[in-house]
Amino acid sequence: MNPSDFVAKWKPATLKERSAAQAHFTDLCRMLSEPTLAAADPTGDRFCFERGVSE
């Protein structure tokens, strides 16, 4: 995905933050040629969305 594709996809989006955040972040990783969270950490030990917190 290049910057023009990213803008074309996300500029017209009217989704709420909660429903779009993960897809937006994944597309941002792809645009920057960085691994997605699932590719960088398939087990979710280091990187994941909305991990619960324990005390």
Backbone as ProteinMPNN parsed JSONL, in Angstrom:
{"seq_chain_A": "MNPSDFVAKWKPATLKERSAAQAHFTDLCRMLSEPTLAAADPTGDRFCFERGVSE", "coords_chain_A": {"N_chain_A": [[0.855, -1.165, 0.0], [0.622, 2.156, -0.884], [1.226, 5.671, 0.017], [-0.771, 7.218, -1.33], [-2.783, 5.315, -1.848], [-3.462, 4.676, 0.775], [-4.493, 7.127, 1.759], [-6.621, 7.436, -0.031], [-8.219, 5.314, 0.729], [-8.794, 5.821, 3.464], [-9.567, 8.503, 3.813], [-12.327, 9.029, 3.08], [-13.59, 7.593, 5.074], [-15.953, 7.113, 7.633], [-16.134, 5.763, 9.908], [-16.409, 4.848, 13.366], [-13.913, 5.424, 15.878], [-13.268, 3.127, 17.431], [-14.163, 0.993, 15.85], [-12.588, 1.182, 13.605], [-9.893, 1.369, 14.237], [-8.028, -0.855, 14.425], [-7.851, -1.877, 11.789], [-6.987, 0.43, 10.494], [-4.484, 0.858, 11.706], [-3.156, -1.48, 10.886], [-3.143, -1.1, 8.089], [-1.547, 1.184, 8.06], [0.9, 0.113, 8.951], [1.436, -1.554, 6.745], [1.678, 0.377, 4.722], [4.005, 1.649, 5.536], [5.799, -0.33, 5.18], [6.265, -2.055, 7.299], [6.136, -4.832, 9.585], [2.948, -6.263, 10.307], [1.044, -6.411, 13.388], [0.301, -9.088, 13.904], [2.079, -10.447, 12.236], [4.541, -9.649, 13.26], [4.459, -10.573, 15.863], [3.201, -13.39, 16.339], [2.112, -14.804, 18.511], [1.145, -12.925, 20.221], [2.415, -12.092, 22.503], [4.066, -9.856, 22.838], [3.085, -7.768, 21.234], [-0.118, -6.584, 20.701], [-3.596, -5.858, 20.145], [-5.55, -4.121, 22.451], [-4.931, -5.499, 24.921], [-5.673, -7.093, 27.962], [-5.229, -5.846, 31.301], [-3.448, -6.849, 34.1], [-3.143, -6.84, 37.645]], "CA_chain_A": [[0.0, 0.0, 0.0], [1.404, 3.387, -0.914], [0.504, 6.745, 0.707], [-1.989, 7.616, -2.056], [-3.791, 4.283, -1.583], [-3.859, 4.824, 2.177], [-5.36, 8.304, 1.847], [-7.848, 7.158, -0.782], [-9.042, 4.385, 1.507], [-9.195, 6.291, 4.777], [-10.122, 9.858, 3.823], [-13.794, 9.058, 3.132], [-14.105, 6.741, 6.149], [-16.699, 7.768, 8.701], [-16.248, 4.777, 10.981], [-16.022, 5.255, 14.714], [-12.525, 5.049, 16.169], [-13.17, 1.752, 17.933], [-14.393, 0.02, 14.784], [-11.615, 1.337, 12.523], [-8.516, 1.512, 14.717], [-7.145, -1.977, 14.108], [-7.632, -1.906, 10.342], [-6.205, 1.622, 10.172], [-3.114, 0.6, 12.148], [-2.609, -2.515, 10.002], [-2.85, -0.452, 6.81], [-0.404, 2.065, 8.292], [2.078, -0.767, 8.941], [1.676, -1.968, 5.36], [2.145, 1.535, 3.964], [5.374, 1.929, 5.961], [6.564, -1.569, 4.968], [6.573, -2.637, 8.602], [5.282, -5.993, 9.821], [1.73, -6.059, 11.092], [1.195, -6.987, 14.72], [0.232, -10.551, 13.823], [3.302, -10.934, 11.608], [5.666, -9.365, 14.155], [4.318, -11.345, 17.1], [2.046, -14.259, 16.121], [1.524, -15.291, 19.764], [0.568, -11.805, 20.95], [3.101, -11.889, 23.788], [4.656, -8.518, 22.924], [2.269, -6.782, 20.525], [-1.493, -6.978, 20.405], [-4.581, -4.817, 20.366], [-6.437, -4.184, 23.603], [-4.592, -6.53, 25.9], [-6.15, -6.847, 29.324], [-4.215, -5.514, 32.287], [-3.603, -7.525, 35.389], [-2.369, -6.187, 38.707]], "C_chain_A": [[0.906, 1.235, 0.0], [0.592, 4.506, -0.238], [-0.787, 7.184, -0.001], [-3.114, 6.615, -1.84], [-4.351, 4.419, -0.171], [-4.839, 5.984, 2.33], [-6.685, 8.048, 1.14], [-8.787, 6.245, 0.001], [-9.615, 5.044, 2.76], [-9.815, 7.688, 4.801], [-11.656, 9.86, 3.877], [-14.406, 8.255, 4.3], [-14.807, 7.575, 7.219], [-16.929, 6.807, 9.865], [-15.878, 5.39, 12.318], [-14.619, 4.733, 14.99], [-12.405, 3.58, 16.577], [-13.313, 0.714, 16.812], [-13.347, 0.095, 13.681], [-10.162, 1.254, 12.963], [-7.591, 0.378, 14.285], [-6.842, -2.051, 12.614], [-6.766, -0.724, 9.909], [-4.738, 1.4, 10.53], [-2.441, -0.441, 11.245], [-2.266, -1.927, 8.64], [-1.658, 0.502, 6.94], [0.895, 1.266, 8.298], [2.428, -1.178, 7.513], [2.22, -0.819, 4.52], [3.613, 1.834, 4.283], [6.31, 0.736, 5.777], [7.095, -2.143, 6.277], [5.68, -3.854, 8.803], [4.034, -5.607, 10.616], [1.932, -6.696, 12.461], [1.21, -8.51, 14.669], [1.481, -11.14, 13.197], [4.5, -10.751, 12.534], [5.633, -10.229, 15.402], [3.088, -12.245, 17.013], [1.377, -14.777, 17.396], [0.871, -14.179, 20.577], [1.219, -11.539, 22.294], [3.628, -10.466, 23.951], [3.783, -7.441, 22.322], [0.874, -7.343, 20.318], [-2.404, -5.773, 20.645], [-5.345, -5.128, 21.643], [-6.171, -5.354, 24.545], [-5.133, -6.136, 27.261], [-4.984, -6.588, 30.262], [-4.483, -6.278, 33.554], [-2.702, -6.828, 36.407], [-1.551, -7.187, 39.455]], "O_chain_A": [[1.842, 1.331, 0.795], [-0.591, 4.321, 0.049], [-1.782, 7.487, 0.658], [-4.269, 7.007, -1.668], [-5.555, 4.292, 0.049], [-5.889, 5.84, 2.956], [-7.747, 8.401, 1.653], [-10.007, 6.394, -0.063], [-10.786, 4.85, 3.084], [-10.531, 8.015, 5.747], [-12.232, 10.623, 4.652], [-15.624, 8.255, 4.474], [-14.302, 8.613, 7.647], [-17.81, 7.021, 10.698], [-15.112, 6.352, 12.376], [-14.19, 3.732, 14.416], [-11.515, 2.876, 16.099], [-12.652, -0.324, 16.836], [-13.227, -0.841, 12.891], [-9.279, 1.084, 12.121], [-6.479, 0.635, 13.823], [-5.695, -2.265, 12.224], [-5.903, -0.873, 9.044], [-3.85, 1.721, 9.74], [-1.274, -0.284, 10.884], [-1.206, -2.225, 8.09], [-0.85, 0.609, 6.018], [1.887, 1.697, 7.711], [3.596, -1.15, 7.126], [3.118, -1.014, 3.701], [4.374, 2.227, 3.399], [7.475, 0.788, 6.172], [8.216, -2.646, 6.35], [4.58, -3.909, 8.252], [4.076, -4.734, 11.482], [2.891, -7.44, 12.664], [2.038, -9.148, 15.318], [1.907, -12.228, 13.586], [5.38, -11.611, 12.585], [6.683, -10.578, 15.94], [2.038, -11.903, 17.555], [0.204, -15.149, 17.368], [0.125, -14.455, 21.517], [0.651, -10.842, 23.136], [3.641, -9.927, 25.057], [3.735, -6.321, 22.832], [0.713, -8.454, 19.814], [-2.005, -4.795, 21.277], [-5.737, -6.27, 21.88], [-7.082, -6.096, 24.912], [-5.054, -4.973, 27.658], [-3.874, -7.068, 30.03], [-5.619, -6.345, 34.025], [-1.643, -6.301, 36.067], [-0.833, -6.825, 40.386]]}, "name": "protein", "num_of_chains": 1, "seq": "MNPSDFVAKWKPATLKERSAAQAHFTDLCRMLSEPTLAAADPTGDRFCFERGVSE"}
